[in-house]
Amino acid sequence: MVTNSMNEAVQSPLSRWDELIGAIAAEVGTPFWLYDTAVIERQVRKLQSFDTLRFAQKANSNLAILKVMRRNGVLVDAVSIGEVDRAMAAGYALGGDPAEIVFTADLISRETLERLAALRIPVNCGSIDMIAQIGRVSPGHPVWLRLNPGFGHGHSAKTNTGGPLSKHGIWHTELPDALAAVEACGAHLVGLHMHIGSGAEYSHLARVAEAMVECAKGLARPIEAISAGGGLSVQYAPGDAEIDSQRYFSIWDEARKRLSDRWGTLVRLEIEPGRFLVANAGQLVAEVRAVKSVDGNVFVLLDAGFSDLMRPMAYGSFHHIRFVTSQGAPVRGAPVPVAVAGPLCESGDVFTQEEGGRVVFRTLPVPAVGDFAVIEDAGAYGASMSSNYNSRPLIPEVMIDGGAVTLIRRRQSIQELLQLEDPSILSIPHGLRE
Ligand code: LLP
C-alpha cells in the first residue's frame, strides 16, 4: 500500500466556514462548491503591481466570480465564445484601453470568427492561420501574438504549454512570418504574450522573460504591451511553494523596462493568472455515503466524483481532504490509511491517486456515513471542468461574500439533460432528410 502523509495541511482559510456546511447542505444538498471571496480579493491584492491583471476565466467562470473580479478592477481573458458571453453578462464592456476582454486561442471556428469580428474583441493568436482569418474579415483588428519560446513548464505533461510538443502558441522562429501576416492583412499588433505553464522556479521564469525580450527586439516598431500569461503556482500540498508575487513582478518588470528603454515608450505589463486568484478560494463539499474495507484497505466513498472535480483523475493532483461532522467539528479518532473515492462507475474515480492512476492512501481519521468530506483548494479548474458523466447533473455553487451566503449556481436537473435529447425538439437540417 502506498501511503501519502501529506495530509497535515496548512489551515485552510475556508475552514472558518465549517459550521455553516451542515446548514448549506440542508438547503442545497450535497455535493456543492463553496467559495470565499475574501480569499480571491487577498490574491488580487498580491498582484496589484502589474499594470493589468487579467483573469483567465477558464479556471472558474461562474458569473458571480467574474463580477467579484470586475469589482476589484480585474480584466478578463476568454477562450471561447461562451466565455466571451459570460464576460459580457458579468458586466465587462467591449473595448476599453486596455481592452476589458481579450480572446486567446490557437484556432478560431467560423462562428467565433464572425462574433469576434462583430464585437471587435482583441484576439491573442496562437497560430498564423488565425491572424490571416481575423485580419481578412475585420480590417485593423487588434491582435496579440501568443509565442511559444521553445520550452515550457507544467505541474503535469498535460499542462505544459511550451516546447516542441505543445500545440499552443506561435513557434518563436516563426515570428517573422507571423509579423508578415499581421502586416499583410493590416491587423493592429497590440502586444506579445507568453504562457508556458505553471511553476514557481524563478530561474525558469527569468528565461521566459529573456525570451520575451529577445522576441520583442525583432519587431520593427514598438508594441503597447507584453503579457506574462498565467501559470502562477499555489500551495496544494504542504511543501508546495506559492509564488512570491513581488519577485515574479520584478522579473517581468525588468523585461518590460528593457523594452521601454529600447523604444522610448511605455510598455504596459499584463499578467493573466487563473489558478492563483481562485484555487485556494474554493472547496468541494461532499457527504460520506459509505466506508468499506477492501481486503483490509479502507475506502471512504463520497457522493462527489471526478465528474465534479477531475483534477486528481486527470493529473494525479493532490487536494487536501478533511472530514467534518454535521456540526462542523473535525472528525476525530485514530488516523489510519484511507483512500477517498467517488460514486462513478469507473475505477479511476478516486480523489487520492497519483499521476498514472495509482491509488494512494492518506492517514486520516475514519469518518462515519453522514459526515462531510471537504476537498480543499478546488476553486480553480473544479466546477469549470465538471461533466455530466454517468448522467450526473452539475452541482450547486455557493459563495460567501462578506457576511452573505449566496447560491451562485443551482443544481442542474436530470430533466434539463434529457430535454437536449427530446425528439420533439430535434430536427435535422432540411438537405439531409432524404
Ligand atoms: N493563460 C493561458 C493562455 C492559458 O492557457 C492558461 C491556462 C492560463 C492563462 C491560466 O493558467 P493558470 O494561471 O490557471 O495556471 N486544468 C489544468 C490547468 C490548465 C491550464 C490551461 N491554461 C489544472 O487543473 O491544473
Boltz pocket constraint, residues with backbone or C-beta under 6 A from the ligand:
constraints:
  - pocket:
      binder: B
      contacts: [[A, 56], [A, 59], [A, 104], [A, 158], [A, 159], [A, 161], [A, 195], [A, 197], [A, 198], [A, 229], [A, 230], [A, 231], [A, 232], [A, 272], [A, 273], [A, 274], [A, 275], [A, 276], [A, 311], [A, 380], [A, 381]]
      max_distance: 6.0
